[in-house]
Amino acid sequence: MEVKKVVMVLTGEMRRAEIQKNLQLKNDENFRLQYIIPALESGNITMKFPNNPNHPNQKYKLTTKGMELKSFLQKD
């Protein structure tokens, strides 16, 4: 369910804080553990700098799989 929420709010490239704000979540650690990591592991989102997760300009974007999921969810 959390992965679906991330997929639905993610447009283009977004910073973690932007995604978190759009989902109206305040706890950074919970957001990372419950939303970002599962979305990355499921292959629905990817990092702009995958070899440097703590890069100061790190952003996330939908993968092809994520775009297909978003399209499917928007039909319902």
N, CA, C and O atoms as a Tripos MOL2 file, in Angstrom:
@<TRIPOS>MOLECULE
protein
  304   303    76     0     0
PROTEIN
NO_CHARGES

@<TRIPOS>ATOM
      1 N           0.8140   -1.1980    0.0000 N.3       1 MET1
      2 CA          0.0000    0.0000    0.0000 C.3       1 MET1
      3 C           0.8610    1.2660    0.0000 C.2       1 MET1
      4 O           0.5610    2.2240   -0.7130 O.2       1 MET1
      5 N           1.9350    1.2670    0.8040 N.am      2 GLU2
      6 CA          2.7970    2.4440    0.8780 C.3       2 GLU2
      7 C           3.4960    2.6980   -0.4560 C.2       2 GLU2
      8 O           3.6640    3.8460   -0.8670 O.2       2 GLU2
      9 N           3.9030    1.6170   -1.1310 N.am      3 VAL3
     10 CA          4.5590    1.7620   -2.4340 C.3       3 VAL3
     11 C           3.6020    2.4190   -3.4160 C.2       3 VAL3
     12 O           4.0070    3.2860   -4.1910 O.2       3 VAL3
     13 N           2.3530    2.0200   -3.3910 N.am      4 LYS4
     14 CA          1.3550    2.6090   -4.2880 C.3       4 LYS4
     15 C           1.2180    4.1050   -4.0360 C.2       4 LYS4
     16 O           1.0800    4.8860   -4.9780 O.2       4 LYS4
     17 N           1.2570    4.5020   -2.7760 N.am      5 LYS5
     18 CA          1.1420    5.9250   -2.4330 C.3       5 LYS5
     19 C           2.3180    6.7130   -3.0060 C.2       5 LYS5
     20 O           2.1330    7.7980   -3.5560 O.2       5 LYS5
     21 N           3.5220    6.1660   -2.8780 N.am      6 VAL6
     22 CA          4.7060    6.8370   -3.4250 C.3       6 VAL6
     23 C           4.5770    6.9630   -4.9380 C.2       6 VAL6
     24 O           4.8320    8.0280   -5.5000 O.2       6 VAL6
     25 N           4.1880    5.8920   -5.5850 N.am      7 VAL7
     26 CA          4.0490    5.8790   -7.0460 C.3       7 VAL7
     27 C           3.0350    6.9330   -7.4950 C.2       7 VAL7
     28 O           3.2520    7.6150   -8.4970 O.2       7 VAL7
     29 N           1.9510    7.0660   -6.7720 N.am      8 MET8
     30 CA          0.8980    7.9990   -7.1820 C.3       8 MET8
     31 C           1.3030    9.4710   -7.0490 C.2       8 MET8
     32 O           0.8280   10.3040   -7.8200 O.2       8 MET8
     33 N           2.1650    9.8060   -6.0940 N.am      9 VAL9
     34 CA          2.5340   11.2170   -5.9210 C.3       9 VAL9
     35 C           3.8120   11.5960   -6.6640 C.2       9 VAL9
     36 O           4.1090   12.7810   -6.8190 O.2       9 VAL9
     37 N           4.5600   10.6170   -7.1180 N.am     10 LEU10
     38 CA          5.8480   10.8900   -7.7620 C.3      10 LEU10
     39 C           5.6420   11.3350   -9.2080 C.2      10 LEU10
     40 O           5.0730   10.6050  -10.0190 O.2      10 LEU10
     41 N           6.1120   12.5410   -9.5180 N.am     11 THR11
     42 CA          6.0510   13.0600  -10.8850 C.3      11 THR11
     43 C           7.4220   13.5860  -11.2510 C.2      11 THR11
     44 O           8.0130   14.3650  -10.5030 O.2      11 THR11
     45 N           7.9260   13.1700  -12.3830 N.am     12 GLY12
     46 CA          9.2660   13.5740  -12.8020 C.3      12 GLY12
     47 C          10.2920   13.1120  -11.7940 C.2      12 GLY12
     48 O          10.2140   11.9920  -11.2880 O.2      12 GLY12
     49 N          11.2500   13.9630  -11.5010 N.am     13 GLU13
     50 CA         12.2490   13.6910  -10.4700 C.3      13 GLU13
     51 C          11.9000   14.5170   -9.2410 C.2      13 GLU13
     52 O          11.6700   15.7230   -9.3340 O.2      13 GLU13
     53 N          11.8650   13.8540   -8.0840 N.am     14 MET14
     54 CA         11.5090   14.5530   -6.8480 C.3      14 MET14
     55 C          12.4630   14.1700   -5.7280 C.2      14 MET14
     56 O          12.9450   13.0390   -5.6660 O.2      14 MET14
     57 N          12.7270   15.1190   -4.8500 N.am     15 ARG15
     58 CA         13.5170   14.8660   -3.6510 C.3      15 ARG15
     59 C          12.6620   14.0790   -2.6510 C.2      15 ARG15
     60 O          11.4330   14.1000   -2.7090 O.2      15 ARG15
     61 N          13.3400   13.3940   -1.7440 N.am     16 ARG16
     62 CA         12.6370   12.6270   -0.7120 C.3      16 ARG16
     63 C          11.6900   13.5240    0.0750 C.2      16 ARG16
     64 O          10.5500   13.1440    0.3410 O.2      16 ARG16
     65 N          12.1530   14.6980    0.4450 N.am     17 ALA17
     66 CA         11.3390   15.6210    1.2420 C.3      17 ALA17
     67 C          10.0730   16.0530    0.4960 C.2      17 ALA17
     68 O           9.0270   16.2490    1.1140 O.2      17 ALA17
     69 N          10.1650   16.2010   -0.8160 N.am     18 GLU18
     70 CA          8.9910   16.5880   -1.6090 C.3      18 GLU18
     71 C           7.9430   15.4700   -1.6150 C.2      18 GLU18
     72 O           6.7480   15.7230   -1.4650 O.2      18 GLU18
     73 N           8.4070   14.2470   -1.7890 N.am     19 ILE19
     74 CA          7.4960   13.1050   -1.7850 C.3      19 ILE19
     75 C           6.8340   12.9970   -0.4220 C.2      19 ILE19
     76 O           5.6200   12.8180   -0.3150 O.2      19 ILE19
     77 N           7.6460   13.1070    0.6100 N.am     20 GLN20
     78 CA          7.1560   13.0110    1.9840 C.3      20 GLN20
     79 C           6.1260   14.0960    2.2700 C.2      20 GLN20
     80 O           5.1000   13.8260    2.8960 O.2      20 GLN20
     81 N           6.3840   15.3020    1.8260 N.am     21 LYS21
     82 CA          5.4530   16.4150    2.0360 C.3      21 LYS21
     83 C           4.1320   16.1570    1.3130 C.2      21 LYS21
     84 O           3.0610   16.4010    1.8710 O.2      21 LYS21
     85 N           4.2020   15.6660    0.0790 N.am     22 ASN22
     86 CA          2.9880   15.3790   -0.6850 C.3      22 ASN22
     87 C           2.1390   14.2950   -0.0250 C.2      22 ASN22
     88 O           0.9170   14.2820   -0.1690 O.2      22 ASN22
     89 N           2.7890   13.3950    0.6940 N.am     23 LEU23
     90 CA          2.0620   12.3420    1.4030 C.3      23 LEU23
     91 C           1.6650   12.7700    2.8140 C.2      23 LEU23
     92 O           1.0280   12.0110    3.5430 O.2      23 LEU23
     93 N           2.0440   13.9850    3.1910 N.am     24 GLN24
     94 CA          1.7370   14.5590    4.5080 C.3      24 GLN24
     95 C           2.2530   13.6830    5.6460 C.2      24 GLN24
     96 O           1.5440   13.4200    6.6180 O.2      24 GLN24
     97 N           3.5060   13.2350    5.5050 N.am     25 LEU25
     98 CA          4.1550   12.4210    6.5290 C.3      25 LEU25
     99 C           5.2680   13.2330    7.1750 C.2      25 LEU25
    100 O           5.9930   13.9530    6.4890 O.2      25 LEU25
    101 N           5.4060   13.1200    8.4840 N.am     26 LYS26
    102 CA          6.3760   13.9430    9.2070 C.3      26 LYS26
    103 C           7.6300   13.1820    9.6350 C.2      26 LYS26
    104 O           8.7100   13.7720    9.6790 O.2      26 LYS26
    105 N           7.5210   11.9080    9.9480 N.am     27 ASN27
    106 CA          8.6510   11.1580   10.4770 C.3      27 ASN27
    107 C           9.5680   10.6770    9.3550 C.2      27 ASN27
    108 O           9.1930    9.8010    8.5760 O.2      27 ASN27
    109 N          10.7690   11.2510    9.2730 N.am     28 ASP28
    110 CA         11.7130   10.9350    8.2000 C.3      28 ASP28
    111 C          12.1070    9.4640    8.1830 C.2      28 ASP28
    112 O          12.1120    8.8320    7.1270 O.2      28 ASP28
    113 N          12.4340    8.9230    9.3410 N.am     29 GLU29
    114 CA         12.9070    7.5370    9.4160 C.3      29 GLU29
    115 C          11.7970    6.5590    9.0110 C.2      29 GLU29
    116 O          12.0400    5.6240    8.2480 O.2      29 GLU29
    117 N          10.6060    6.7730    9.5130 N.am     30 ASN30
    118 CA          9.4730    5.9200    9.1530 C.3      30 ASN30
    119 C           9.2060    5.9910    7.6510 C.2      30 ASN30
    120 O           8.9590    4.9700    7.0090 O.2      30 ASN30
    121 N           9.2560    7.1970    7.1000 N.am     31 PHE31
    122 CA          9.0150    7.3660    5.6630 C.3      31 PHE31
    123 C          10.0450    6.5890    4.8530 C.2      31 PHE31
    124 O           9.7020    5.9030    3.8900 O.2      31 PHE31
    125 N          11.2890    6.7010    5.2430 N.am     32 ARG32
    126 CA         12.3630    5.9960    4.5350 C.3      32 ARG32
    127 C          12.1840    4.4830    4.6200 C.2      32 ARG32
    128 O          12.2980    3.7820    3.6140 O.2      32 ARG32
    129 N          11.9040    3.9840    5.8210 N.am     33 LEU33
    130 CA         11.7860    2.5370    6.0260 C.3      33 LEU33
    131 C          10.5050    1.9410    5.4470 C.2      33 LEU33
    132 O          10.5250    0.8390    4.8990 O.2      33 LEU33
    133 N           9.4120    2.6530    5.5640 N.am     34 GLN34
    134 CA          8.1160    2.1080    5.1620 C.3      34 GLN34
    135 C           7.7030    2.4480    3.7310 C.2      34 GLN34
    136 O           6.8570    1.7650    3.1550 O.2      34 GLN34
    137 N           8.2880    3.4900    3.1540 N.am     35 TYR35
    138 CA          7.8590    3.9370    1.8320 C.3      35 TYR35
    139 C           8.9840    3.8670    0.7900 C.2      35 TYR35
    140 O           8.8520    3.1780   -0.2210 O.2      35 TYR35
    141 N          10.0800    4.5750    1.0360 N.am     36 ILE36
    142 CA         11.1410    4.6820    0.0320 C.3      36 ILE36
    143 C          11.8470    3.3520   -0.2080 C.2      36 ILE36
    144 O          11.9630    2.9150   -1.3530 O.2      36 ILE36
    145 N          12.3150    2.7070    0.8440 N.am     37 ILE37
    146 CA         13.0590    1.4520    0.6700 C.3      37 ILE37
    147 C          12.1980    0.3900   -0.0050 C.2      37 ILE37
    148 O          12.6750   -0.2380   -0.9510 O.2      37 ILE37
    149 N          10.9480    0.1490    0.4280 N.am     38 PRO38
    150 CA         10.1370   -0.8450   -0.2890 C.3      38 PRO38
    151 C           9.8750   -0.4800   -1.7550 C.2      38 PRO38
    152 O           9.8260   -1.3610   -2.6130 O.2      38 PRO38
    153 N           9.7060    0.8090   -2.0410 N.am     39 ALA39
    154 CA          9.4730    1.2310   -3.4250 C.3      39 ALA39
    155 C          10.7210    0.9970   -4.2790 C.2      39 ALA39
    156 O          10.6160    0.6130   -5.4440 O.2      39 ALA39
    157 N          11.8920    1.2270   -3.7010 N.am     40 LEU40
    158 CA         13.1420    0.9540   -4.4070 C.3      40 LEU40
    159 C          13.3240   -0.5450   -4.6190 C.2      40 LEU40
    160 O          13.6560   -0.9840   -5.7200 O.2      40 LEU40
    161 N          13.1080   -1.3270   -3.5650 N.am     41 GLU41
    162 CA         13.3150   -2.7720   -3.6410 C.3      41 GLU41
    163 C          12.3370   -3.4590   -4.5880 C.2      41 GLU41
    164 O          12.6660   -4.4800   -5.1920 O.2      41 GLU41
    165 N          11.1420   -2.9010   -4.7190 N.am     42 SER42
    166 CA         10.1480   -3.4870   -5.6240 C.3      42 SER42
    167 C          10.4030   -3.1050   -7.0800 C.2      42 SER42
    168 O           9.7810   -3.6500   -7.9920 O.2      42 SER42
    169 N          11.3270   -2.1590   -7.2890 N.am     43 GLY43
    170 CA         11.6560   -1.7470   -8.6530 C.3      43 GLY43
    171 C          10.7030   -0.7310   -9.2400 C.2      43 GLY43
    172 O          10.6990   -0.5250  -10.4540 O.2      43 GLY43
    173 N           9.8880   -0.0830   -8.4050 N.am     44 ASN44
    174 CA          8.9470    0.9120   -8.9020 C.3      44 ASN44
    175 C           9.5360    2.3130   -8.9880 C.2      44 ASN44
    176 O           9.0690    3.1420   -9.7700 O.2      44 ASN44
    177 N          10.5580    2.5750   -8.1880 N.am     45 ILE45
    178 CA         11.2650    3.8570   -8.2790 C.3      45 ILE45
    179 C          12.7640    3.5880   -8.3290 C.2      45 ILE45
    180 O          13.2340    2.5060   -7.9800 O.2      45 ILE45
    181 N          13.4890    4.5890   -8.7680 N.am     46 THR46
    182 CA         14.9390    4.4920   -8.8230 C.3      46 THR46
    183 C          15.5410    5.8120   -8.3730 C.2      46 THR46
    184 O          14.8760    6.8470   -8.3820 O.2      46 THR46
    185 N          16.8030    5.7640   -7.9820 N.am     47 MET47
    186 CA         17.5160    6.9660   -7.5520 C.3      47 MET47
    187 C          18.2560    7.5840   -8.7330 C.2      47 MET47
    188 O          18.7050    6.8770   -9.6350 O.2      47 MET47
    189 N          18.3780    8.8890   -8.7180 N.am     48 LYS48
    190 CA         19.1530    9.5930   -9.7320 C.3      48 LYS48
    191 C          20.6350    9.2390   -9.6100 C.2      48 LYS48
    192 O          21.3370    9.1160  -10.6140 O.2      48 LYS48
    193 N          21.1050    9.0750   -8.3630 N.am     49 PHE49
    194 CA         22.4950    8.7100   -8.0940 C.3      49 PHE49
    195 C          22.5210    7.4000   -7.3050 C.2      49 PHE49
    196 O          22.7510    7.4150   -6.0960 O.2      49 PHE49
    197 N          22.2890    6.2730   -7.9730 N.am     50 PRO50
    198 CA         22.1740    4.9930   -7.2560 C.3      50 PRO50
    199 C          23.4480    4.5590   -6.5330 C.2      50 PRO50
    200 O          23.3690    3.8320   -5.5430 O.2      50 PRO50
    201 N          24.6080    4.9850   -7.0020 N.am     51 ASN51
    202 CA         25.8620    4.6030   -6.3560 C.3      51 ASN51
    203 C          26.2170    5.4870   -5.1740 C.2      51 ASN51
    204 O          27.1970    5.2320   -4.4730 O.2      51 ASN51
    205 N          25.4200    6.5290   -4.9520 N.am     52 ASN52
    206 CA         25.6700    7.4620   -3.8620 C.3      52 ASN52
    207 C          24.3260    7.8700   -3.2340 C.2      52 ASN52
    208 O          23.8430    8.9760   -3.4790 O.2      52 ASN52
    209 N          23.7220    6.9840   -2.4250 N.am     53 PRO53
    210 CA         22.3930    7.2650   -1.8670 C.3      53 PRO53
    211 C          22.2970    8.5620   -1.0690 C.2      53 PRO53
    212 O          21.2170    9.1440   -0.9780 O.2      53 PRO53
    213 N          23.3970    9.0240   -0.4930 N.am     54 ASN54
    214 CA         23.3800   10.2450    0.3100 C.3      54 ASN54
    215 C          23.8180   11.4820   -0.4640 C.2      54 ASN54
    216 O          24.1610   12.5050    0.1280 O.2      54 ASN54
    217 N          23.8040   11.3840   -1.7760 N.am     55 HIS55
    218 CA         24.1920   12.5190   -2.6200 C.3      55 HIS55
    219 C          23.3060   13.7240   -2.2800 C.2      55 HIS55
    220 O          22.0940   13.5690   -2.1290 O.2      55 HIS55
    221 N          23.8890   14.9150   -2.1600 N.am     56 PRO56
    222 CA         23.0990   16.0930   -1.7810 C.3      56 PRO56
    223 C          22.0040   16.4500   -2.7860 C.2      56 PRO56
    224 O          21.0370   17.1260   -2.4330 O.2      56 PRO56
    225 N          22.1450   16.0070   -4.0190 N.am     57 ASN57
    226 CA         21.1250   16.2930   -5.0370 C.3      57 ASN57
    227 C          20.3120   15.0540   -5.4000 C.2      57 ASN57
    228 O          19.7540   14.9650   -6.4940 O.2      57 ASN57
    229 N          20.2510   14.1000   -4.4730 N.am     58 GLN58
    230 CA         19.5310   12.8520   -4.7390 C.3      58 GLN58
    231 C          18.0550   13.1200   -5.0130 C.2      58 GLN58
    232 O          17.3960   13.8800   -4.3030 O.2      58 GLN58
    233 N          17.5610   12.4760   -6.0610 N.am     59 LYS59
    234 CA         16.1470   12.5560   -6.4100 C.3      59 LYS59
    235 C          15.6870   11.1670   -6.8080 C.2      59 LYS59
    236 O          16.4900   10.2840   -7.1060 O.2      59 LYS59
    237 N          14.3820   10.9990   -6.8040 N.am     60 TYR60
    238 CA         13.7820    9.7170   -7.1510 C.3      60 TYR60
    239 C          12.8630    9.9100   -8.3460 C.2      60 TYR60
    240 O          12.2830   10.9790   -8.5330 O.2      60 TYR60
    241 N          12.7400    8.8640   -9.1500 N.am     61 LYS61
    242 CA         11.8220    8.9120  -10.2880 C.3      61 LYS61
    243 C          11.2380    7.5210  -10.5030 C.2      61 LYS61
    244 O          11.7860    6.5180  -10.0470 O.2      61 LYS61
    245 N          10.1130    7.4900  -11.2070 N.am     62 LEU62
    246 CA          9.4670    6.2250  -11.5020 C.3      62 LEU62
    247 C          10.2590    5.4410  -12.5390 C.2      62 LEU62
    248 O          10.8300    6.0170  -13.4650 O.2      62 LEU62
    249 N          10.2880    4.1380  -12.3780 N.am     63 THR63
    250 CA         10.8470    3.2550  -13.3940 C.3      63 THR63
    251 C           9.7100    2.9220  -14.3670 C.2      63 THR63
    252 O           8.5750    3.3570  -14.1740 O.2      63 THR63
    253 N          10.0130    2.1650  -15.3900 N.am     64 THR64
    254 CA          8.9680    1.7180  -16.3110 C.3      64 THR64
    255 C           7.9080    0.9370  -15.5470 C.2      64 THR64
    256 O           6.7110    1.1180  -15.7710 O.2      64 THR64
    257 N           8.3510    0.0740  -14.6510 N.am     65 LYS65
    258 CA          7.4260   -0.7000  -13.8170 C.3      65 LYS65
    259 C           6.5480    0.2280  -12.9860 C.2      65 LYS65
    260 O           5.3430    0.0020  -12.8700 O.2      65 LYS65
    261 N           7.1370    1.2650  -12.4110 N.am     66 GLY66
    262 CA          6.3910    2.2310  -11.6200 C.3      66 GLY66
    263 C           5.3870    3.0120  -12.4460 C.2      66 GLY66
    264 O           4.2780    3.2850  -11.9860 O.2      66 GLY66
    265 N           5.7710    3.3770  -13.6730 N.am     67 MET67
    266 CA          4.8550    4.0980  -14.5620 C.3      67 MET67
    267 C           3.6690    3.2140  -14.9420 C.2      67 MET67
    268 O           2.5360    3.6860  -15.0320 O.2      67 MET67
    269 N           3.9410    1.9240  -15.1650 N.am     68 GLU68
    270 CA          2.8490    0.9940  -15.4870 C.3      68 GLU68
    271 C           1.9120    0.8390  -14.2940 C.2      68 GLU68
    272 O           0.6950    0.7960  -14.4690 O.2      68 GLU68
    273 N           2.4630    0.7560  -13.0860 N.am     69 LEU69
    274 CA          1.6320    0.6500  -11.8890 C.3      69 LEU69
    275 C           0.7920    1.9060  -11.7160 C.2      69 LEU69
    276 O          -0.3970    1.8110  -11.4120 O.2      69 LEU69
    277 N           1.3810    3.0690  -11.9030 N.am     70 LYS70
    278 CA          0.6560    4.3250  -11.7580 C.3      70 LYS70
    279 C          -0.4850    4.3970  -12.7760 C.2      70 LYS70
    280 O          -1.5970    4.7990  -12.4330 O.2      70 LYS70
    281 N          -0.2180    4.0160  -14.0040 N.am     71 SER71
    282 CA         -1.2380    4.0150  -15.0360 C.3      71 SER71
    283 C          -2.3950    3.0790  -14.6700 C.2      71 SER71
    284 O          -3.5650    3.4250  -14.8350 O.2      71 SER71
    285 N          -2.0490    1.8960  -14.1720 N.am     72 PHE72
    286 CA         -3.0530    0.9220  -13.7490 C.3      72 PHE72
    287 C          -3.8920    1.4640  -12.5950 C.2      72 PHE72
    288 O          -5.1140    1.3180  -12.5920 O.2      72 PHE72
    289 N          -3.2410    2.0850  -11.6190 N.am     73 LEU73
    290 CA         -3.9430    2.6030  -10.4410 C.3      73 LEU73
    291 C          -4.8510    3.7750  -10.8020 C.2      73 LEU73
    292 O          -5.9010    3.9600  -10.1860 O.2      73 LEU73
    293 N          -4.4530    4.5650  -11.7970 N.am     74 GLN74
    294 CA         -5.2610    5.7170  -12.2020 C.3      74 GLN74
    295 C          -6.5320    5.2860  -12.9250 C.2      74 GLN74
    296 O          -7.5040    6.0390  -12.9700 O.2      74 GLN74
    297 N          -6.5320    4.0930  -13.4830 N.am     75 LYS75
    298 CA         -7.7210    3.5810  -14.1700 C.3      75 LYS75
    299 C          -8.8100    3.1930  -13.1980 C.2      75 LYS75
    300 O          -9.9960    3.2530  -13.5240 O.2      75 LYS75
    301 N          -8.4080    2.7930  -12.0000 N.am     76 ASP76
    302 CA         -9.4060    2.3500  -10.9990 C.3      76 ASP76
    303 C         -10.1440    3.5000  -10.3820 C.2      76 ASP76
    304 O         -11.0080    3.2940   -9.5300 O.2      76 ASP76
@<TRIPOS>BOND
     1     1     2 1
     2     2     3 1
     3     3     4 2
     4     3     5 am
     5     5     6 1
     6     6     7 1
     7     7     8 2
     8     7     9 am
     9     9    10 1
    10    10    11 1
    11    11    12 2
    12    11    13 am
    13    13    14 1
    14    14    15 1
    15    15    16 2
    16    15    17 am
    17    17    18 1
    18    18    19 1
    19    19    20 2
    20    19    21 am
    21    21    22 1
    22    22    23 1
    23    23    24 2
    24    23    25 am
    25    25    26 1
    26    26    27 1
    27    27    28 2
    28    27    29 am
    29    29    30 1
    30    30    31 1
    31    31    32 2
    32    31    33 am
    33    33    34 1
    34    34    35 1
    35    35    36 2
    36    35    37 am
    37    37    38 1
    38    38    39 1
    39    39    40 2
    40    39    41 am
    41    41    42 1
    42    42    43 1
    43    43    44 2
    44    43    45 am
    45    45    46 1
    46    46    47 1
    47    47    48 2
    48    47    49 am
    49    49    50 1
    50    50    51 1
    51    51    52 2
    52    51    53 am
    53    53    54 1
    54    54    55 1
    55    55    56 2
    56    55    57 am
    57    57    58 1
    58    58    59 1
    59    59    60 2
    60    59    61 am
    61    61    62 1
    62    62    63 1
    63    63    64 2
    64    63    65 am
    65    65    66 1
    66    66    67 1
    67    67    68 2
    68    67    69 am
    69    69    70 1
    70    70    71 1
    71    71    72 2
    72    71    73 am
    73    73    74 1
    74    74    75 1
    75    75    76 2
    76    75    77 am
    77    77    78 1
    78    78    79 1
    79    79    80 2
    80    79    81 am
    81    81    82 1
    82    82    83 1
    83    83    84 2
    84    83    85 am
    85    85    86 1
    86    86    87 1
    87    87    88 2
    88    87    89 am
    89    89    90 1
    90    90    91 1
    91    91    92 2
    92    91    93 am
    93    93    94 1
    94    94    95 1
    95    95    96 2
    96    95    97 am
    97    97    98 1
    98    98    99 1
    99    99   100 2
   100    99   101 am
   101   101   102 1
   102   102   103 1
   103   103   104 2
   104   103   105 am
   105   105   106 1
   106   106   107 1
   107   107   108 2
   108   107   109 am
   109   109   110 1
   110   110   111 1
   111   111   112 2
   112   111   113 am
   113   113   114 1
   114   114   115 1
   115   115   116 2
   116   115   117 am
   117   117   118 1
   118   118   119 1
   119   119   120 2
   120   119   121 am
   121   121   122 1
   122   122   123 1
   123   123   124 2
   124   123   125 am
   125   125   126 1
   126   126   127 1
   127   127   128 2
   128   127   129 am
   129   129   130 1
   130   130   131 1
   131   131   132 2
   132   131   133 am
   133   133   134 1
   134   134   135 1
   135   135   136 2
   136   135   137 am
   137   137   138 1
   138   138   139 1
   139   139   140 2
   140   139   141 am
   141   141   142 1
   142   142   143 1
   143   143   144 2
   144   143   145 am
   145   145   146 1
   146   146   147 1
   147   147   148 2
   148   147   149 am
   149   149   150 1
   150   150   151 1
   151   151   152 2
   152   151   153 am
   153   153   154 1
   154   154   155 1
   155   155   156 2
   156   155   157 am
   157   157   158 1
   158   158   159 1
   159   159   160 2
   160   159   161 am
   161   161   162 1
   162   162   163 1
   163   163   164 2
   164   163   165 am
   165   165   166 1
   166   166   167 1
   167   167   168 2
   168   167   169 am
   169   169   170 1
   170   170   171 1
   171   171   172 2
   172   171   173 am
   173   173   174 1
   174   174   175 1
   175   175   176 2
   176   175   177 am
   177   177   178 1
   178   178   179 1
   179   179   180 2
   180   179   181 am
   181   181   182 1
   182   182   183 1
   183   183   184 2
   184   183   185 am
   185   185   186 1
   186   186   187 1
   187   187   188 2
   188   187   189 am
   189   189   190 1
   190   190   191 1
   191   191   192 2
   192   191   193 am
   193   193   194 1
   194   194   195 1
   195   195   196 2
   196   195   197 am
   197   197   198 1
   198   198   199 1
   199   199   200 2
   200   199   201 am
   201   201   202 1
   202   202   203 1
   203   203   204 2
   204   203   205 am
   205   205   206 1
   206   206   207 1
   207   207   208 2
   208   207   209 am
   209   209   210 1
   210   210   211 1
   211   211   212 2
   212   211   213 am
   213   213   214 1
   214   214   215 1
   215   215   216 2
   216   215   217 am
   217   217   218 1
   218   218   219 1
   219   219   220 2
   220   219   221 am
   221   221   222 1
   222   222   223 1
   223   223   224 2
   224   223   225 am
   225   225   226 1
   226   226   227 1
   227   227   228 2
   228   227   229 am
   229   229   230 1
   230   230   231 1
   231   231   232 2
   232   231   233 am
   233   233   234 1
   234   234   235 1
   235   235   236 2
   236   235   237 am
   237   237   238 1
   238   238   239 1
   239   239   240 2
   240   239   241 am
   241   241   242 1
   242   242   243 1
   243   243   244 2
   244   243   245 am
   245   245   246 1
   246   246   247 1
   247   247   248 2
   248   247   249 am
   249   249   250 1
   250   250   251 1
   251   251   252 2
   252   251   253 am
   253   253   254 1
   254   254   255 1
   255   255   256 2
   256   255   257 am
   257   257   258 1
   258   258   259 1
   259   259   260 2
   260   259   261 am
   261   261   262 1
   262   262   263 1
   263   263   264 2
   264   263   265 am
   265   265   266 1
   266   266   267 1
   267   267   268 2
   268   267   269 am
   269   269   270 1
   270   270   271 1
   271   271   272 2
   272   271   273 am
   273   273   274 1
   274   274   275 1
   275   275   276 2
   276   275   277 am
   277   277   278 1
   278   278   279 1
   279   279   280 2
   280   279   281 am
   281   281   282 1
   282   282   283 1
   283   283   284 2
   284   283   285 am
   285   285   286 1
   286   286   287 1
   287   287   288 2
   288   287   289 am
   289   289   290 1
   290   290   291 1
   291   291   292 2
   292   291   293 am
   293   293   294 1
   294   294   295 1
   295   295   296 2
   296   295   297 am
   297   297   298 1
   298   298   299 1
   299   299   300 2
   300   299   301 am
   301   301   302 1
   302   302   303 1
   303   303   304 2
@<TRIPOS>SUBSTRUCTURE
     1 MET1         2 RESIDUE 1 A MET
     2 GLU2         6 RESIDUE 1 A GLU
     3 VAL3        10 RESIDUE 1 A VAL
     4 LYS4        14 RESIDUE 1 A LYS
     5 LYS5        18 RESIDUE 1 A LYS
     6 VAL6        22 RESIDUE 1 A VAL
     7 VAL7        26 RESIDUE 1 A VAL
     8 MET8        30 RESIDUE 1 A MET
     9 VAL9        34 RESIDUE 1 A VAL
    10 LEU10       38 RESIDUE 1 A LEU
    11 THR11       42 RESIDUE 1 A THR
    12 GLY12       46 RESIDUE 1 A GLY
    13 GLU13       50 RESIDUE 1 A GLU
    14 MET14       54 RESIDUE 1 A MET
    15 ARG15       58 RESIDUE 1 A ARG
    16 ARG16       62 RESIDUE 1 A ARG
    17 ALA17       66 RESIDUE 1 A ALA
    18 GLU18       70 RESIDUE 1 A GLU
    19 ILE19       74 RESIDUE 1 A ILE
    20 GLN20       78 RESIDUE 1 A GLN
    21 LYS21       82 RESIDUE 1 A LYS
    22 ASN22       86 RESIDUE 1 A ASN
    23 LEU23       90 RESIDUE 1 A LEU
    24 GLN24       94 RESIDUE 1 A GLN
    25 LEU25       98 RESIDUE 1 A LEU
    26 LYS26      102 RESIDUE 1 A LYS
    27 ASN27      106 RESIDUE 1 A ASN
    28 ASP28      110 RESIDUE 1 A ASP
    29 GLU29      114 RESIDUE 1 A GLU
    30 ASN30      118 RESIDUE 1 A ASN
    31 PHE31      122 RESIDUE 1 A PHE
    32 ARG32      126 RESIDUE 1 A ARG
    33 LEU33      130 RESIDUE 1 A LEU
    34 GLN34      134 RESIDUE 1 A GLN
    35 TYR35      138 RESIDUE 1 A TYR
    36 ILE36      142 RESIDUE 1 A ILE
    37 ILE37      146 RESIDUE 1 A ILE
    38 PRO38      150 RESIDUE 1 A PRO
    39 ALA39      154 RESIDUE 1 A ALA
    40 LEU40      158 RESIDUE 1 A LEU
    41 GLU41      162 RESIDUE 1 A GLU
    42 SER42      166 RESIDUE 1 A SER
    43 GLY43      170 RESIDUE 1 A GLY
    44 ASN44      174 RESIDUE 1 A ASN
    45 ILE45      178 RESIDUE 1 A ILE
    46 THR46      182 RESIDUE 1 A THR
    47 MET47      186 RESIDUE 1 A MET
    48 LYS48      190 RESIDUE 1 A LYS
    49 PHE49      194 RESIDUE 1 A PHE
    50 PRO50      198 RESIDUE 1 A PRO
    51 ASN51      202 RESIDUE 1 A ASN
    52 ASN52      206 RESIDUE 1 A ASN
    53 PRO53      210 RESIDUE 1 A PRO
    54 ASN54      214 RESIDUE 1 A ASN
    55 HIS55      218 RESIDUE 1 A HIS
    56 PRO56      222 RESIDUE 1 A PRO
    57 ASN57      226 RESIDUE 1 A ASN
    58 GLN58      230 RESIDUE 1 A GLN
    59 LYS59      234 RESIDUE 1 A LYS
    60 TYR60      238 RESIDUE 1 A TYR
    61 LYS61      242 RESIDUE 1 A LYS
    62 LEU62      246 RESIDUE 1 A LEU
    63 THR63      250 RESIDUE 1 A THR
    64 THR64      254 RESIDUE 1 A THR
    65 LYS65      258 RESIDUE 1 A LYS
    66 GLY66      262 RESIDUE 1 A GLY
    67 MET67      266 RESIDUE 1 A MET
    68 GLU68      270 RESIDUE 1 A GLU
    69 LEU69      274 RESIDUE 1 A LEU
    70 LYS70      278 RESIDUE 1 A LYS
    71 SER71      282 RESIDUE 1 A SER
    72 PHE72      286 RESIDUE 1 A PHE
    73 LEU73      290 RESIDUE 1 A LEU
    74 GLN74      294 RESIDUE 1 A GLN
    75 LYS75      298 RESIDUE 1 A LYS
    76 ASP76      302 RESIDUE 1 A ASP
